């Protein structure tokens, strides 16, 4: 074949998917890696410092102590969350490399077994042996395309962006800092801890609702439901922290 055999294989799979149904326009949204990282960072950034500040408000009257503790938590939390995102992305890359090396080895060492696996993939989409055999013969001459096909359709693993780990760490950390400053801001502006608490509750619950609603739009869930759930989770966390602090104090 004059064109890339892997692309041709992907085309055949696409055609097989369309056979039982009429063609129609579909609109789907798949959350990008950046959106997922923002969701992770903002969700924890809004909730954890909010719960900490509310808890301290139940135990101390000094906004300076609350602000100092809150900033320390935001710094530590953003570093920990960013590092977690970095290690997770690095783990994905290492997993991909490991699986690819295994597939390269199997294509060389046990090609007949790999041919059978390709057959199984295409048969799931209704292709006949007469349609599959030419692809297998071409794969035998194009081992790199063969491995690419197996990675995508047998294992369901896409090649990670080489900059993913760094970008994930930065995005999660900055999102955490931004989210964490929202509940802490009233304590920086209002000298009375109880008054600052009320403002913090209002600002943070509003931010949680907006964040949850926006998250729902991006992830395909019902925006209103997502907003309410996010508000409830943040509110419960802060209420628990406040009640515990009150009991201890």
C-alpha positions as CSV (number, residue, x, y, z in Angstrom):
1,X,0.0,0.0,0.0
2,X,1.3,3.5,-0.8
3,X,-0.2,5.1,2.3
4,X,0.5,4.5,6.0
5,X,-1.0,1.1,6.8
6,X,-1.8,2.0,10.4
7,X,-3.9,5.0,9.2
8,X,-5.6,2.7,6.7
9,X,-6.4,0.3,9.5
10,X,-7.9,3.1,11.6
11,X,-10.0,4.1,8.6
12,X,-11.4,0.6,8.3
13,X,-12.2,0.5,11.9
14,X,-14.0,3.8,11.6
15,X,-16.0,2.5,8.6
16,X,-16.9,-0.7,10.5
17,X,-18.3,1.4,13.4
18,X,-20.5,3.4,10.9
19,X,-21.9,0.4,9.1
20,X,-24.9,-0.4,11.3
21,X,-26.1,3.2,11.6
22,X,-26.8,6.3,9.5
23,X,-24.3,9.0,9.3
24,X,-25.1,12.0,11.6
25,X,-23.3,14.9,13.2
26,X,-22.3,14.3,16.8
27,X,-20.9,16.8,19.2
28,X,-18.7,15.5,22.0
29,X,-16.4,17.1,24.4
30,X,-13.4,15.3,25.7
31,X,-11.8,17.1,28.6
32,X,-8.2,17.9,27.8
33,X,-5.3,17.1,30.1
34,X,-5.0,20.8,31.0
35,X,-8.7,21.0,32.0
36,X,-8.3,17.9,34.2
37,X,-5.3,19.4,35.9
38,X,-7.1,22.7,36.5
39,X,-10.1,20.8,38.0
40,X,-7.7,18.8,40.3
41,X,-5.9,21.9,41.5
42,X,-8.9,24.2,41.9
43,X,-11.0,21.6,43.6
44,X,-8.5,21.0,46.4
45,X,-7.3,24.6,46.4
46,X,-10.8,25.9,47.2
47,X,-11.7,23.2,49.7
48,X,-8.7,22.5,51.8
49,X,-7.6,26.1,52.7
50,X,-11.3,27.0,53.2
51,X,-11.7,24.1,55.7
52,X,-8.5,25.1,57.4
53,X,-9.4,28.8,57.8
54,X,-12.9,27.9,59.0
55,X,-11.5,25.5,61.5
56,X,-9.0,28.0,62.8
57,X,-11.8,30.6,63.1
58,X,-13.4,28.4,65.6
59,X,-10.3,28.2,67.7
60,X,-8.5,31.6,67.4
61,X,-9.5,35.2,67.1
62,X,-6.4,36.4,65.3
63,X,-6.7,36.8,61.6
64,X,-2.9,37.0,61.4
65,X,-2.5,33.5,62.6
66,X,-5.2,32.3,60.2
67,X,-3.6,34.1,57.2
68,X,-0.1,32.8,58.2
69,X,-1.4,29.2,58.5
70,X,-3.4,29.5,55.4
71,X,-0.5,30.8,53.3
72,X,1.7,28.0,54.6
73,X,-0.9,25.4,53.7
74,X,-1.3,26.9,50.2
75,X,2.4,26.8,49.7
76,X,2.8,23.2,50.9
77,X,-0.4,22.0,49.2
78,X,0.5,23.5,45.8
79,X,3.9,21.9,46.0
80,X,2.5,18.5,47.0
81,X,-0.2,18.6,44.4
82,X,2.1,19.7,41.7
83,X,4.6,17.0,42.6
84,X,1.8,14.5,42.6
85,X,0.7,15.6,39.1
86,X,4.3,15.4,37.9
87,X,4.9,11.9,39.2
88,X,1.6,10.7,37.8
89,X,2.4,12.0,34.3
90,X,5.9,10.5,34.5
91,X,4.4,7.2,35.5
92,X,2.1,7.3,32.5
93,X,5.1,8.0,30.2
94,X,7.2,5.2,31.8
95,X,4.2,2.8,31.5
96,X,3.8,3.7,27.8
97,X,7.5,3.1,27.1
98,X,7.5,-0.2,29.0
99,X,4.4,-1.5,27.1
100,X,5.8,-0.4,23.8
101,X,9.1,-2.2,24.4
102,X,7.1,-5.3,25.2
103,X,5.0,-5.0,22.0
104,X,8.1,-4.5,19.9
105,X,9.6,-7.6,21.4
106,X,6.4,-9.7,20.8
107,X,6.1,-8.6,17.2
108,X,9.6,-9.9,16.6
109,X,9.5,-13.0,18.8
110,X,5.9,-14.3,18.5
111,X,4.4,-12.7,15.3
112,X,1.8,-15.3,14.9
113,X,0.3,-14.6,18.3
114,X,0.3,-10.9,17.5
115,X,-1.4,-11.6,14.1
116,X,-4.1,-13.5,16.0
117,X,-4.6,-10.5,18.3
118,X,-5.0,-8.2,15.3
119,X,-7.5,-10.6,13.8
120,X,-9.5,-10.5,17.0
121,X,-9.6,-6.7,17.1
122,X,-10.9,-6.4,13.5
123,X,-13.4,-9.2,13.9
124,X,-15.0,-7.2,16.7
125,X,-15.9,-4.6,14.1
126,X,-17.3,-7.1,11.6
127,X,-14.4,-7.3,9.1
128,X,-13.9,-10.6,7.3
129,X,-10.7,-12.6,7.0
130,X,-10.4,-11.5,3.3
131,X,-10.3,-7.9,4.5
132,X,-8.0,-8.5,7.4
133,X,-5.3,-10.6,5.7
134,X,-4.0,-7.9,3.4
135,X,-3.6,-5.6,6.5
136,X,-1.7,-8.3,8.4
137,X,0.6,-8.9,5.4
138,X,1.3,-5.2,5.2
139,X,1.9,-5.0,9.0
140,X,4.5,-7.7,8.6
141,X,6.5,-5.3,6.4
142,X,5.8,-2.3,8.6
143,X,6.6,-3.4,12.2
144,X,6.5,0.2,13.5
145,X,3.0,0.7,12.3
146,X,2.1,-2.8,13.7
147,X,3.3,-1.8,17.1
148,X,1.5,1.6,16.9
149,X,-1.7,-0.3,16.0
150,X,-1.4,-2.7,18.9
151,X,-0.6,0.1,21.4
152,X,-3.7,2.0,20.4
153,X,-6.3,-0.8,19.7
154,X,-5.1,-3.7,21.9
155,X,-3.9,-1.8,24.9
156,X,-5.7,1.5,24.5
157,X,-2.6,3.5,25.3
158,X,-1.8,6.8,23.5
159,X,1.7,8.2,23.4
160,X,2.0,10.9,26.2
161,X,3.1,14.4,25.4
162,X,6.8,14.6,26.4
163,X,6.1,17.9,28.2
164,X,3.1,16.5,30.0
165,X,4.8,16.0,33.4
166,X,6.1,19.5,33.6
167,X,3.0,21.2,32.4
168,X,0.8,19.1,34.7
169,X,2.8,20.1,37.7
170,X,2.7,23.8,36.9
171,X,-1.0,23.8,36.1
172,X,-2.1,21.9,39.2
173,X,0.1,24.0,41.5
174,X,-1.0,27.3,40.1
175,X,-4.7,26.3,40.1
176,X,-4.3,25.2,43.8
177,X,-2.7,28.6,44.7
178,X,-5.5,30.5,42.9
179,X,-8.2,28.5,44.4
180,X,-6.7,28.7,47.9
181,X,-6.4,32.5,47.9
182,X,-10.2,32.9,47.4
183,X,-11.2,31.7,50.9
184,X,-8.2,33.3,52.5
185,X,-8.6,36.8,51.0
186,X,-11.3,38.0,53.5
187,X,-8.9,37.2,56.4
188,X,-6.3,39.4,54.7
189,X,-8.8,42.3,54.4
190,X,-11.0,42.0,57.5
191,X,-9.3,42.2,61.0
192,X,-12.1,40.4,62.8
193,X,-11.9,36.6,62.4
194,X,-15.7,35.9,62.8
195,X,-16.6,38.6,60.3
196,X,-13.9,37.4,57.9
197,X,-15.3,33.9,58.3
198,X,-18.8,34.9,57.1
199,X,-17.3,36.7,54.1
200,X,-15.0,33.7,53.4
201,X,-18.0,31.3,53.5
202,X,-19.9,33.5,51.0
203,X,-17.1,34.0,48.6
204,X,-15.9,30.4,48.7
205,X,-19.4,28.8,48.3
206,X,-20.0,31.1,45.4
207,X,-16.6,30.2,43.9
208,X,-17.3,26.5,44.5
209,X,-20.7,26.8,42.8
210,X,-19.2,28.6,39.8
211,X,-16.3,26.2,39.6
212,X,-18.6,23.2,39.8
213,X,-20.9,24.6,37.2
214,X,-18.0,25.4,34.8
215,X,-16.5,21.9,35.4
216,X,-19.8,20.4,34.5
217,X,-19.8,22.3,31.2
218,X,-16.3,21.0,30.3
219,X,-16.8,17.4,31.5
220,X,-20.2,16.8,30.0
221,X,-22.1,16.4,33.3
222,X,-25.1,18.4,34.2
223,X,-23.7,21.8,35.2
224,X,-26.2,22.7,37.9
225,X,-25.8,19.3,39.5
226,X,-22.1,19.6,39.4
227,X,-22.2,23.1,40.9
228,X,-24.4,22.0,43.8
229,X,-22.3,18.9,44.5
230,X,-19.1,20.9,44.6
231,X,-20.7,23.5,47.0
232,X,-21.9,20.7,49.3
233,X,-18.5,19.0,49.4
234,X,-16.7,22.2,50.3
235,X,-19.4,23.2,52.8
236,X,-19.3,19.9,54.6
237,X,-15.5,19.9,54.8
238,X,-15.4,23.4,56.2
239,X,-18.3,22.7,58.7
240,X,-16.5,19.6,59.9
241,X,-13.3,21.5,60.5
242,X,-15.0,24.4,62.2
243,X,-17.0,22.0,64.5
244,X,-13.8,20.0,65.5
245,X,-11.9,23.2,66.2
246,X,-14.8,24.5,68.4
247,X,-14.9,21.2,70.3
248,X,-11.2,21.2,70.9
249,X,-11.0,24.8,71.9
